[in-house]
Amino acid sequence: MINKVVSGADDAIKDIKDGDTLMLGGFGLCGIPENCITALVKKGVNKLTCIANNAGVDDFGIGLMLQTRQVKKMISSYVGENAEFERQLLSGELEVELIPQGTLATRCMAAGYGMPAIFTPAGVGTEVAEGKEIRNFNGKDYLMEYAFDADFALVKAWKGDTAGNLIFRSTSRNFNPVMAMAGKITIAEVEHLVEAGELDPDHIHTPGVYVHRIFQGENYEKRIEQRTTRKKD
């Protein structure tokens, strides 16, 4: 087996270059590749196209890359919670493609499955469909969407092994597994890295065949976008 384990985030993202297209896993701030994002900010790579469920917040997640003007284009389904994103969008500094959340996930999945495109009813008759092919199946119109073509997928798992097998927890499973399948090169950071054979095969969500580099991350903050609490009775 080719050794997939790298020393850390800096080593893992060392060949990401200006103009690359990146997938970044997670849902909101849950399960995002915190260490890889920090390394990208440190490296200063720019003109990136980022495919992610959302754009983080002003001072965390992809929001850090927006602050340093490293993102040329965002492809997302939700872009709230980020004032800097809004400013760059309204000023024309940032290209933005908003797509339905299910379409985002399925275009990732299609890339992982080797499918060139999908057909979905989501977006038919709206601005999302402008300039795109529509076909009718059994009397219903469907919009054709291409599978994503990403140079790198950056994902974060709870536990992984040295063969690249990954286990995700709870909400972090929303986008990380489908993005892990879809990148030409998939980089996984994990909270716990164990030896191959230590993970229960029945618990593995992403097989190591999809993962090219893996490392144990550190200093995870695991922030909450909107903390909501209930007053004691």
DOLUMLO-670372 format. One record per residue (C-alpha): residue in one letter; x, y, z. Coordinates in Angstrom, 1 decimal, m for minus. Layout:
! DOLUMLO-670372
['A' [X Y Z]] ...
//
This chain:
! DOLUMLO-670372
['M' [0.0 0.0 0.0]] ['I' [1.3 3.5 m0.8]] ['N' [1.7 5.5 2.3]] ['K' [m1.1 8.0 2.6]] ['V' [m0.1 9.6 5.9]] ['V' [1.4 13.1 5.8]] ['S' [2.9 15.1 8.6]] ['G' [0.2 17.8 8.8]] ['A' [m2.0 20.3 7.0]] ['D' [0.9 22.2 5.4]] ['D' [2.3 19.0 3.9]] ['A' [m1.2 17.9 2.8]] ['I' [m2.0 21.1 0.8]] ['K' [1.5 21.8 m0.5]] ['D' [0.6 21.4 m4.2]] ['I' [m2.7 23.3 m4.1]] ['K' [m2.0 26.3 m6.5]] ['D' [m3.6 29.5 m7.6]] ['G' [m6.8 29.0 m9.6]] ['D' [m7.6 25.5 m8.3]] ['T' [m11.1 24.3 m7.6]] ['L' [m11.6 23.0 m4.1]] ['M' [m14.4 21.1 m2.4]] ['L' [m14.6 21.8 1.3]] ['G' [m16.7 19.4 3.4]] ['G' [m18.9 20.2 6.4]] ['F' [m22.3 21.6 7.2]] ['G' [m22.3 25.1 8.5]] ['L' [m19.3 25.0 10.9]] ['C' [m19.7 21.3 11.7]] ['G' [m17.1 19.0 10.3]] ['I' [m15.2 21.6 8.3]] ['P' [m11.5 21.0 7.5]] ['E' [m10.2 23.6 10.0]] ['N' [m6.5 22.7 9.8]] ['C' [m6.5 22.7 6.0]] ['I' [m8.2 26.1 5.8]] ['T' [m5.7 27.6 8.2]] ['A' [m2.9 26.1 6.1]] ['L' [m4.4 27.6 2.9]] ['V' [m4.6 31.0 4.5]] ['K' [m1.0 30.7 5.7]] ['K' [0.2 29.6 2.2]] ['G' [m1.6 32.6 0.5]] ['V' [m2.8 30.6 m2.5]] ['N' [m5.5 32.6 m4.3]] ['K' [m8.0 32.8 m7.2]] ['L' [m9.7 29.7 m5.8]] ['T' [m13.1 28.3 m6.7]] ['C' [m14.6 26.9 m3.5]] ['I' [m17.5 24.3 m3.6]] ['A' [m19.0 24.1 m0.1]] ['N' [m22.4 24.0 1.5]] ['N' [m21.8 27.5 2.9]] ['A' [m19.2 30.1 3.2]] ['G' [m18.5 29.9 6.9]] ['V' [m18.7 33.0 9.1]] ['D' [m16.6 36.2 9.1]] ['D' [m13.8 34.9 11.3]] ['F' [m14.0 31.2 10.9]] ['G' [m14.1 28.5 8.2]] ['I' [m14.1 29.7 4.6]] ['G' [m14.7 33.2 6.0]] ['L' [m11.0 33.3 6.8]] ['M' [m10.2 32.8 3.1]] ['L' [m12.7 35.5 2.1]] ['Q' [m11.1 38.0 4.5]] ['T' [m7.7 37.5 2.7]] ['R' [m9.3 37.7 m0.8]] ['Q' [m8.2 34.1 m1.7]] ['V' [m11.6 33.1 m3.1]] ['K' [m12.5 34.0 m6.7]] ['K' [m15.8 32.1 m6.8]] ['M' [m18.1 30.4 m4.3]] ['I' [m20.4 27.6 m5.3]] ['S' [m22.8 27.1 m2.4]] ['S' [m26.4 26.5 m1.3]] ['Y' [m26.4 28.8 1.7]] ['V' [m24.5 32.0 2.2]] ['G' [m25.9 33.6 5.3]] ['E' [m24.0 34.4 8.5]] ['N' [m21.1 36.1 6.7]] ['A' [m21.1 39.9 6.3]] ['E' [m17.8 39.9 4.4]] ['F' [m19.2 37.4 1.9]] ['E' [m22.3 39.7 1.4]] ['R' [m20.0 42.8 0.9]] ['Q' [m17.8 41.1 m1.7]] ['L' [m20.9 39.7 m3.5]] ['L' [m22.7 43.1 m3.7]] ['S' [m19.5 44.9 m4.8]] ['G' [m18.8 42.4 m7.6]] ['E' [m15.5 41.3 m6.1]] ['L' [m16.7 37.7 m5.7]] ['E' [m18.4 35.4 m8.2]] ['V' [m21.2 33.4 m6.7]] ['E' [m23.2 30.4 m8.0]] ['L' [m26.1 29.5 m5.7]] ['I' [m27.6 26.1 m6.2]] ['P' [m30.2 24.0 m4.4]] ['Q' [m28.7 22.0 m1.6]] ['G' [m29.8 18.6 m3.0]] ['T' [m28.3 19.5 m6.3]] ['L' [m25.0 20.4 m4.7]] ['A' [m24.9 17.1 m2.9]] ['T' [m25.9 15.1 m6.0]] ['R' [m23.4 16.8 m8.3]] ['C' [m20.7 15.8 m5.8]] ['M' [m22.0 12.3 m5.8]] ['A' [m22.1 12.1 m9.6]] ['A' [m18.5 13.1 m9.7]] ['G' [m17.6 10.3 m7.3]] ['Y' [m19.6 7.8 m9.3]] ['G' [m18.0 8.8 m12.6]] ['M' [m21.3 10.2 m14.0]] ['P' [m21.0 13.3 m16.3]] ['A' [m24.3 14.8 m15.4]] ['I' [m27.6 14.5 m13.5]] ['F' [m31.2 15.5 m14.2]] ['T' [m33.2 17.1 m11.5]] ['P' [m36.5 18.9 m11.2]] ['A' [m35.0 21.4 m8.7]] ['G' [m34.6 24.8 m10.3]] ['V' [m36.8 24.3 m13.4]] ['G' [m38.6 27.5 m14.2]] ['T' [m36.3 29.6 m12.1]] ['E' [m33.1 31.7 m12.6]] ['V' [m31.1 28.5 m11.7]] ['A' [m32.2 27.0 m15.1]] ['E' [m31.1 30.0 m17.3]] ['G' [m28.8 28.8 m20.1]] ['K' [m29.0 25.1 m19.1]] ['E' [m30.5 22.2 m21.0]] ['I' [m34.0 20.9 m20.0]] ['R' [m35.3 17.5 m20.9]] ['N' [m38.7 16.1 m20.5]] ['F' [m39.1 12.6 m19.0]] ['N' [m42.6 11.1 m18.7]] ['G' [m44.2 14.5 m19.0]] ['K' [m42.1 16.3 m16.4]] ['D' [m39.2 18.7 m17.1]] ['Y' [m35.8 18.1 m15.6]] ['L' [m32.8 20.4 m15.5]] ['M' [m29.4 18.9 m16.6]] ['E' [m26.6 19.7 m14.2]] ['Y' [m23.0 18.7 m14.7]] ['A' [m21.0 16.7 m12.2]] ['F' [m18.4 18.9 m10.4]] ['D' [m14.8 18.8 m11.5]] ['A' [m12.7 19.6 m8.5]] ['D' [m8.9 19.5 m8.2]] ['F' [m9.0 18.7 m4.5]] ['A' [m11.5 17.7 m1.9]] ['L' [m10.7 18.7 1.7]] ['V' [m12.7 16.8 4.3]] ['K' [m12.7 16.3 8.0]] ['A' [m13.5 13.1 9.8]] ['W' [m13.8 12.0 13.4]] ['K' [m11.6 9.0 13.0]] ['G' [m9.5 7.5 10.2]] ['D' [m6.8 4.9 9.7]] ['T' [m3.5 4.9 7.9]] ['A' [m5.2 3.3 4.9]] ['G' [m7.5 6.3 4.5]] ['N' [m10.7 4.8 5.8]] ['L' [m12.9 7.4 7.4]] ['I' [m15.7 7.6 10.0]] ['F' [m17.7 10.7 10.3]] ['R' [m20.0 11.8 13.2]] ['S' [m23.5 13.1 13.0]] ['T' [m24.0 16.3 11.0]] ['S' [m20.5 16.2 9.5]] ['R' [m21.8 13.3 7.3]] ['N' [m24.0 15.7 5.3]] ['F' [m21.3 16.6 2.7]] ['N' [m18.0 15.1 3.7]] ['P' [m18.6 11.6 2.4]] ['V' [m19.9 12.7 m1.1]] ['M' [m17.1 15.2 m1.4]] ['A' [m14.5 12.7 m0.3]] ['M' [m15.5 10.6 m3.4]] ['A' [m15.5 13.4 m5.8]] ['G' [m12.0 15.2 m5.7]] ['K' [m9.2 14.3 m8.0]] ['I' [m7.1 14.4 m4.9]] ['T' [m8.9 13.9 m1.5]] ['I' [m7.2 15.2 1.6]] ['A' [m8.6 14.1 4.9]] ['E' [m7.9 15.5 8.3]] ['V' [m9.0 13.5 11.3]] ['E' [m9.4 13.9 15.0]] ['H' [m8.1 10.4 15.7]] ['L' [m5.7 8.5 13.4]] ['V' [m5.3 4.8 14.1]] ['E' [m3.5 1.9 12.4]] ['A' [m5.1 0.1 9.5]] ['G' [m7.3 m2.7 10.7]] ['E' [m8.3 m1.0 13.9]] ['L' [m11.6 0.4 12.6]] ['D' [m14.7 m1.8 12.5]] ['P' [m15.4 m2.3 8.8]] ['D' [m19.2 m1.9 9.4]] ['H' [m18.6 1.6 10.8]] ['I' [m16.6 3.0 7.9]] ['H' [m18.4 5.7 5.9]] ['T' [m15.7 6.4 3.3]] ['P' [m13.4 3.6 2.1]] ['G' [m9.7 4.5 1.8]] ['V' [m9.7 3.9 m1.9]] ['Y' [m11.1 7.5 m2.3]] ['V' [m8.5 9.1 0.1]] ['H' [m5.1 10.2 m1.1]] ['R' [m3.7 11.9 2.0]] ['I' [m4.6 11.8 5.6]] ['F' [m3.3 13.4 8.8]] ['Q' [m4.2 13.9 12.4]] ['G' [m5.4 17.4 13.0]] ['E' [m5.1 19.5 16.1]] ['N' [m6.6 22.3 18.1]] ['Y' [m10.2 21.9 16.8]] ['E' [m12.5 24.7 17.8]] ['K' [m15.8 23.2 16.6]] ['R' [m17.7 26.5 16.7]] ['I' [m21.4 26.8 16.7]] ['E' [m22.9 29.3 14.2]] ['Q' [m25.9 30.3 16.2]] ['R' [m25.9 29.1 19.8]] ['T' [m29.5 28.8 21.0]] ['T' [m30.2 28.0 24.7]] ['R' [m33.3 27.6 26.8]] ['K' [m33.8 29.5 30.0]] ['K' [m34.2 27.3 33.1]] ['D' [m37.7 27.0 34.5]] 
//
